Amino acid sequence: MTIHILAVGKLKEKYLKQAIEEYEKRLKVYTKIKITEIPDLQAPENLSEKDLEKLKEKEGEKILGKIKNSDYVITLEILGRQLSSEKFANLLEKEMIEGMGRDIVFVIGGSNGLSKQVMFRSDYALSFSEMTFPHQLMRVILMEQIYRAFRIINNHPYHK
């Protein structure tokens, strides 16, 4: 099983890259992790709702092209379910046991959000907060929570 993070947009900030590298190093003890960046499509500020949907569909096609039929897909959505760290760990552990080794794919959309097609393909919609976070920072938050989940699953100490 691999944990695969599909993220729209390129990570540019050095301090965020360093944080991701640190969590990748920590997670190697527990699981394989893979991060794939999907190029984000820039939208002008005055884009119509119809054109914005077309743009999200194009990004969505690129995202869906990286997902296998067998993957368990968790999309990060503002309207998704909010979980405690313990319940998030339970979700991952349950999928690792019942999913019989299939990959878990997390999808982080770009600044325009996810297409309807990607949300439809999702097996679980997860929200970290009703607040909006930059998608680059969300990668670090997600990596930290995945690491925390594996600490919980393996009965290793973690900060509450």
C-alpha positions as CSV (number, residue, x, y, z in Angstrom):
1,M,0.0,0.0,0.0
2,T,1.1,3.5,-0.9
3,I,-0.2,6.8,0.3
4,H,-0.4,9.0,-2.7
5,I,-1.0,12.8,-2.5
6,L,-2.2,14.4,-5.6
7,A,-1.9,18.2,-5.3
8,V,-2.8,20.9,-7.7
9,G,-0.1,23.5,-8.0
10,K,3.6,23.6,-7.5
11,L,5.2,24.0,-4.1
12,K,7.6,26.9,-4.4
13,E,8.3,28.1,-0.9
14,K,11.5,26.6,0.5
15,Y,10.2,26.3,4.1
16,L,7.2,24.3,3.0
17,K,9.3,22.0,0.9
18,Q,11.5,21.4,3.9
19,A,8.5,20.6,6.1
20,I,7.2,18.1,3.4
21,E,10.7,16.5,3.2
22,E,10.8,16.1,7.0
23,Y,7.4,14.3,7.1
24,E,8.4,12.2,4.1
25,K,11.4,11.1,6.1
26,R,9.4,10.4,9.2
27,L,6.7,8.4,7.3
28,K,9.2,6.1,5.7
29,V,9.1,4.0,8.9
30,Y,5.4,3.4,8.4
31,T,4.4,3.5,4.8
32,K,5.4,4.4,1.2
33,I,4.4,7.9,0.3
34,K,4.2,9.5,-3.1
35,I,3.4,13.1,-4.0
36,T,2.4,14.2,-7.5
37,E,1.9,17.8,-8.5
38,I,-0.8,18.6,-11.0
39,P,-0.2,21.9,-12.9
40,D,-2.8,24.5,-11.9
41,L,-4.6,26.4,-14.5
42,Q,-4.5,30.1,-13.9
43,A,-7.9,31.8,-14.1
44,P,-8.4,35.5,-14.6
45,E,-10.2,37.3,-11.8
46,N,-13.3,38.1,-13.9
47,L,-13.9,34.6,-15.1
48,S,-17.5,33.6,-15.6
49,E,-19.0,30.8,-13.5
50,K,-19.3,28.7,-16.7
51,D,-15.7,29.2,-17.7
52,L,-14.6,28.5,-14.1
53,E,-16.4,25.1,-14.2
54,K,-14.6,24.3,-17.5
55,L,-11.3,25.2,-15.9
56,K,-12.0,22.9,-12.9
57,E,-13.1,20.1,-15.4
58,K,-9.7,20.4,-17.2
59,E,-7.8,20.2,-13.8
60,G,-10.2,17.4,-12.8
61,E,-9.3,15.3,-15.9
62,K,-5.6,15.6,-15.0
63,I,-6.3,14.5,-11.5
64,L,-8.5,11.6,-12.5
65,G,-5.8,10.5,-15.0
66,K,-3.5,9.8,-12.0
67,I,-6.1,7.7,-10.1
68,K,-6.5,4.0,-10.6
69,N,-9.9,2.3,-10.3
70,S,-8.7,0.3,-7.3
71,D,-7.5,3.4,-5.3
72,Y,-9.3,4.6,-2.2
73,V,-9.7,8.3,-2.8
74,I,-10.0,10.9,-0.1
75,T,-10.7,14.4,-1.3
76,L,-10.0,17.5,0.8
77,E,-13.2,19.6,0.7
78,I,-14.5,22.4,2.9
79,L,-17.9,20.7,3.1
80,G,-16.3,17.3,3.9
81,R,-16.5,15.5,7.3
82,Q,-14.3,16.9,10.0
83,L,-12.5,14.3,12.1
84,S,-10.4,14.3,15.3
85,S,-6.8,13.0,14.8
86,E,-7.9,9.7,16.4
87,K,-10.8,9.2,14.1
88,F,-8.7,10.1,11.1
89,A,-6.2,7.4,12.3
90,N,-9.1,4.9,12.6
91,L,-10.2,5.8,9.0
92,L,-6.8,5.1,7.6
93,E,-6.3,1.9,9.7
94,K,-9.7,0.5,8.6
95,E,-8.9,1.2,5.0
96,M,-5.5,-0.5,5.4
97,I,-7.1,-3.6,6.8
98,E,-10.2,-3.8,4.7
99,G,-8.7,-2.4,1.5
100,M,-6.3,-5.3,1.2
101,G,-3.3,-3.3,0.2
102,R,-4.9,-0.8,-2.2
103,D,-3.4,2.6,-2.4
104,I,-5.0,5.6,-0.5
105,V,-5.0,8.7,-2.6
106,F,-5.5,12.1,-1.1
107,V,-6.6,14.9,-3.5
108,I,-5.8,18.6,-2.7
109,G,-7.5,20.9,-5.2
110,G,-6.2,24.2,-6.4
111,S,-7.4,27.7,-5.6
112,N,-10.5,27.1,-7.7
113,G,-11.6,24.0,-5.9
114,L,-12.3,20.5,-7.3
115,S,-14.4,19.5,-10.3
116,K,-17.7,17.7,-9.8
117,Q,-16.2,14.6,-11.5
118,V,-13.3,14.4,-8.9
119,M,-15.8,14.8,-6.0
120,F,-18.0,12.1,-7.5
121,R,-15.0,9.7,-7.8
122,S,-14.1,10.4,-4.1
123,D,-14.7,7.6,-1.6
124,Y,-14.5,10.0,1.3
125,A,-14.7,13.8,1.5
126,L,-12.5,15.1,4.4
127,S,-12.4,18.7,5.8
128,F,-9.7,20.0,8.1
129,S,-11.7,23.1,8.9
130,E,-14.4,25.4,7.6
131,M,-11.6,27.9,7.1
132,T,-9.8,28.2,3.8
133,F,-6.1,27.4,3.7
134,P,-3.6,27.9,0.9
135,H,-3.4,24.6,-0.9
136,Q,0.4,24.6,-0.6
137,L,0.1,24.8,3.2
138,M,-2.6,22.2,3.2
139,R,0.0,19.7,2.0
140,V,2.1,20.2,5.1
141,I,-1.0,20.0,7.4
142,L,-2.1,16.8,5.6
143,M,1.4,15.2,5.9
144,E,1.5,16.0,9.6
145,Q,-1.9,14.5,10.2
146,I,-0.9,11.3,8.2
147,Y,2.2,11.1,10.3
148,R,0.2,11.6,13.5
149,A,-2.3,8.9,12.4
150,F,0.5,6.4,11.9
151,R,1.9,7.2,15.4
152,I,-1.6,6.6,16.8
153,I,-2.1,3.4,14.9
154,N,1.2,2.0,16.1
155,N,0.6,3.1,19.7
156,H,3.6,5.5,19.6
157,P,3.5,8.7,21.6
158,Y,2.2,11.8,20.0
159,H,1.2,15.3,21.2
160,K,-2.5,15.7,21.9
